Amino acid sequence: MATNFMDAIFSNLTEQRPEFANAATTWRETLQPALLAREAERKAIIAKARKRTIRVGLIAFALTAGAIIILFRGQLALFTIFIGVVGTALASGVAWVPLFTMKSETKQLVVGAAAQAFGFSYDTLHPDVSGVTDWRSAGSWLKTNTKFKGTAQHDAPPTPAFEVLDDAKLMPGYDSRKFEDLIEGDRADTHFSLVECKLTQQQGSGKNRRTVTTFQGLLFHIEYPQRFLGRTLIARQGWWKGWFGDKDLKKVDLVAKELEDNFTIYSNDQVEARALLTPDRMERLIALERHFKGGKLRGVFEGDHLTLALEAEDQFEAGSIWKTLVDPERYISALTEIGLVCDVVDGFLTREWVKDKL
């Protein structure tokens, strides 16, 4: 893209925050050339994987049809068709692994550059499958990655947020947990971390057994410069229906009736809770849900940390791998999302809210 056209795309963005001042230059000099170099490879990977899938599918179809005609009838025929479909998926599936690798690497490149604009670090936390090109290399990879062995995956939480929220009974039950998109850095003279979390659980039995997502969203862990004197827990009204598990906690009545209708709050220090959860901050938490299109926000204020959980769909995706990589919107979207994270930190650690950001 021409320089003038590119500057026009980023002009509105650069006026919003000082961290966005060099966005156009970063795109033009770093991201655009890197993504352009990957675009031809992306198309080649998709073409190769599709070709292999079609070829394997035709072979499986021919073998399955022949087996049905010669050997089977009725339900056995349906079973044979099922085996043919599964066999096709397994035989061709490994051909799509390089595309997953490219998506992960592109995400690291784009979101990493956006995080760097704020002085933060970013890690997709994705497993490295760049060496997987066929079933033999896939088998070797599985042997060396022990966390995928066994019946359940229990990835170690990369931040303290999950354990803090889980101990406070603010996270649902799960059999498997997965973390990705770790962002860490310093903001407003303190350290914070953000990670995306997905919890799943097996429910039902027999033919009705299925995997259900019990939580998908963002976990914030923000160090507080001054230790909290008490313990305060908040949850969106209508989601939390039980006791927080701490008999010393008492219900906090907020000054604003409309906010009290939106949140359930318990604390063992009523004065501190009311001073901390002022109407403007509570309204900003609601706005945070709206911007991330999430809900069921809950959190813990205790010791030297503020920890929040917000249910939301996948964030920090940096665009679809099925579309051209050379699109500045990938970078603009990542910058905007990380800017919203900064507003959460700023809102609780500075006296003034950042106007027009949340």
Order of alpha helices (4+ residues) and beta strands (2+ residues): alpha-alpha-alpha-alpha-alpha-beta-alpha-alpha-beta-beta-beta-beta-beta-alpha-beta-alpha-alpha-beta-beta-alpha
